[in-house]
Amino acid sequence: MSKEKITEITDDDVEDLAFGCALLGTGGGGSVGGAASLIPDDIKGVSQVIYPENGDVANAIGAAIAWVSGHWQGVVQIDDGFNTAVASGRTMACNRAIEAG
């Protein structure tokens, strides 16, 4: 998402962002995602706003593969060892991902 597509962030939006940072007590991190370019460089109570390289496409891979991911959750015995149990779970998750397309 570019600044051309979304051209305005209001003072209320910036205040909400500052409140959220104060409420969460963020320990640091970058500003990423499509709308990150709209965040001003100075926010009350925030020492520095960081825009990581390629941050504008953060989560692009995760969003792209979300439709074909798979997970498996279950309780297993680990008589054959932890690694065998993990491999079995991985196989189940992969099969579900394949079924999802």
C-alpha positions as a Markdown table, in Angstrom:
| # | Residue | x | y | z |
|---|---|---|---|---|
| 1 | Met | 0.0 | 0.0 | 0.0 |
| 2 | Ser | 1.5 | 3.3 | -1.0 |
| 3 | Lys | 1.0 | 6.9 | 0.2 |
| 4 | Glu | -0.7 | 7.5 | -3.0 |
| 5 | Lys | -3.5 | 5.1 | -2.2 |
| 6 | Ile | -3.9 | 6.2 | 1.4 |
| 7 | Thr | -3.0 | 9.9 | 1.7 |
| 8 | Glu | -4.2 | 10.9 | 5.1 |
| 9 | Ile | -3.5 | 10.0 | 8.7 |
| 10 | Thr | -5.4 | 12.2 | 11.1 |
| 11 | Asp | -4.1 | 13.6 | 14.4 |
| 12 | Asp | -6.6 | 11.4 | 16.2 |
| 13 | Asp | -4.9 | 8.4 | 14.5 |
| 14 | Val | -1.5 | 9.5 | 15.7 |
| 15 | Glu | -2.9 | 10.0 | 19.2 |
| 16 | Asp | -4.4 | 6.5 | 19.2 |
| 17 | Leu | -1.1 | 5.1 | 18.1 |
| 18 | Ala | 0.8 | 6.9 | 20.9 |
| 19 | Phe | -1.8 | 5.7 | 23.4 |
| 20 | Gly | -1.4 | 2.1 | 22.1 |
| 21 | Cys | 2.4 | 2.3 | 22.4 |
| 22 | Ala | 2.1 | 3.7 | 26.0 |
| 23 | Leu | -0.5 | 1.0 | 26.9 |
| 24 | Leu | 1.5 | -1.9 | 25.6 |
| 25 | Gly | 4.9 | -0.5 | 26.8 |
| 26 | Thr | 6.6 | -1.6 | 23.6 |
| 27 | Gly | 10.2 | -2.6 | 24.1 |
| 28 | Gly | 11.2 | -1.7 | 20.6 |
| 29 | Gly | 10.7 | -2.9 | 17.0 |
| 30 | Gly | 10.1 | -1.5 | 13.6 |
| 31 | Ser | 7.1 | 0.0 | 11.9 |
| 32 | Val | 6.2 | -2.4 | 9.2 |
| 33 | Gly | 3.3 | -3.2 | 6.8 |
| 34 | Gly | 1.5 | -1.4 | 4.1 |
| 35 | Ala | 0.3 | 1.5 | 6.2 |
| 36 | Ala | 3.6 | 2.0 | 8.1 |
| 37 | Ser | 4.7 | 4.7 | 5.6 |
| 38 | Leu | 1.8 | 6.8 | 7.0 |
| 39 | Ile | 3.2 | 6.8 | 10.5 |
| 40 | Pro | 4.9 | 10.2 | 11.3 |
| 41 | Asp | 8.5 | 10.3 | 12.4 |
| 42 | Asp | 7.6 | 11.9 | 15.7 |
| 43 | Ile | 5.0 | 10.4 | 18.1 |
| 44 | Lys | 4.5 | 11.7 | 21.6 |
| 45 | Gly | 6.0 | 9.2 | 24.0 |
| 46 | Val | 7.9 | 7.3 | 21.3 |
| 47 | Ser | 11.7 | 7.8 | 21.3 |
| 48 | Gln | 12.2 | 6.7 | 17.7 |
| 49 | Val | 10.1 | 5.4 | 14.8 |
| 50 | Ile | 12.1 | 2.8 | 12.8 |
| 51 | Tyr | 11.2 | 1.9 | 9.2 |
| 52 | Pro | 13.1 | -1.3 | 8.4 |
| 53 | Glu | 14.3 | -2.0 | 4.8 |
| 54 | Asn | 11.5 | -3.8 | 2.9 |
| 55 | Gly | 9.1 | -3.2 | 5.8 |
| 56 | Asp | 6.4 | -2.2 | 3.4 |
| 57 | Val | 6.1 | -5.8 | 2.3 |
| 58 | Ala | 6.2 | -7.3 | 5.8 |
| 59 | Asn | 4.0 | -10.4 | 6.0 |
| 60 | Ala | 3.6 | -10.7 | 2.3 |
| 61 | Ile | 4.9 | -14.2 | 2.3 |
| 62 | Gly | 2.8 | -15.2 | 5.3 |
| 63 | Ala | -0.3 | -13.7 | 3.7 |
| 64 | Ala | 0.4 | -15.5 | 0.4 |
| 65 | Ile | 0.8 | -18.9 | 1.9 |
| 66 | Ala | -1.9 | -18.7 | 4.5 |
| 67 | Trp | -4.5 | -20.3 | 2.2 |
| 68 | Val | -2.3 | -23.4 | 1.7 |
| 69 | Ser | -0.8 | -23.9 | 5.1 |
| 70 | Gly | -1.7 | -26.7 | 7.4 |
| 71 | His | -1.5 | -27.4 | 11.1 |
| 72 | Trp | -2.0 | -30.4 | 13.2 |
| 73 | Gln | -2.6 | -30.6 | 16.9 |
| 74 | Gly | -2.8 | -33.6 | 19.0 |
| 75 | Val | -1.6 | -35.6 | 22.0 |
| 76 | Val | 0.9 | -38.2 | 21.1 |
| 77 | Gln | 3.0 | -40.7 | 22.9 |
| 78 | Ile | 6.7 | -40.3 | 22.5 |
| 79 | Asp | 7.7 | -43.9 | 22.9 |
| 80 | Asp | 9.7 | -43.7 | 19.7 |
| 81 | Gly | 11.3 | -40.4 | 20.7 |
| 82 | Phe | 10.6 | -36.7 | 20.5 |
| 83 | Asn | 11.9 | -36.3 | 17.0 |
| 84 | Thr | 9.7 | -39.1 | 15.7 |
| 85 | Ala | 6.7 | -37.5 | 17.2 |
| 86 | Val | 7.6 | -34.1 | 15.7 |
| 87 | Ala | 8.1 | -35.7 | 12.3 |
| 88 | Ser | 4.7 | -37.4 | 12.5 |
| 89 | Gly | 3.0 | -34.1 | 13.3 |
| 90 | Arg | 4.9 | -32.4 | 10.5 |
| 91 | Thr | 3.7 | -35.1 | 8.1 |
| 92 | Met | 0.1 | -34.6 | 9.2 |
| 93 | Ala | 0.4 | -30.8 | 8.7 |
| 94 | Cys | 2.0 | -31.2 | 5.3 |
| 95 | Asn | -0.8 | -33.5 | 4.2 |
| 96 | Arg | -3.4 | -31.0 | 5.3 |
| 97 | Ala | -1.6 | -28.2 | 3.4 |
| 98 | Ile | -1.6 | -30.4 | 0.3 |
| 99 | Glu | -5.3 | -31.1 | 0.7 |
| 100 | Ala | -5.9 | -27.3 | 1.0 |
| 101 | Gly | -4.3 | -26.8 | -2.3 |
